Amino acid sequence: MNADRLLQGEITDHLIVRRSGQTGEIIFNDPAHHNAMTQDMWRGLSRALAAFEADDSIRSLVLSGAGERAFISGANISQFDQLRSRDADVQAYEEITESAQMALYHFPKPTLAKINGYCLGGGMGVALCCDVRISADSGVFGIPAGRLGLGYRLSAMNSLVRAVGSATALDLFLSARRFDADEAHAAGLVQHVVPAAQLDDFVGKYVEQINANAPMTLRLGKEMIRALDRVPADIDQAAMALRVRECYQSDDYKEGKAAFKEKRKPIFQGR
């Protein structure tokens, strides 16, 4: 089936938005940088979601990464000095990122993350906001925040804990290690793992099943499940956001950025 390109010229070319029958597609399109997310990509994601939500002909949404090496490898670290150094810039960046991910989490129609290759950091955050995560056996997962000294938002942590439980979330977050698709499946991070050569076909058939179901029933069921998953009201979310910004003001964050650029192991001092 032919796909119609949408929003071309209105958002960054590093995001491909298209419609194929009753399914919308959002493709993170910067394979040279393993589809690492820029601020413009986060803004474009919000625009694309709004367009698909308003289109009654769309019954499902698939998110994927261009090329064969990555879904999303995290945030584009080349923008960190410009956009994630000063407190005001960090706060603005976090608001844009949070807005996009929450728009995806609350998107009323079924969403699927089609994962191949790297799914790291912010890529994990995006995938965990989707209803169903289907990975090729080439999937590589991890949350490297601890290696960079940056803060990890409460909403993203909540998504991780919901998917894998607090014990496994601690294991994955504290170690900052990478793990493969089979371990991700065993932990509950992804629901299906298929050979890379079969990924497109598997997702296509899965989406056909969704599109054949009653849209109002699916929307209500999703709304109920999301309501049951909400963060408890007694968590001080403002305080958590402040702690995130404190990480970005730390010497360890500066060291993490420098070490990444210099391709060396960071030396953190805890301040």
Disulfide bonds with the S-S distance in Angstrom:
none
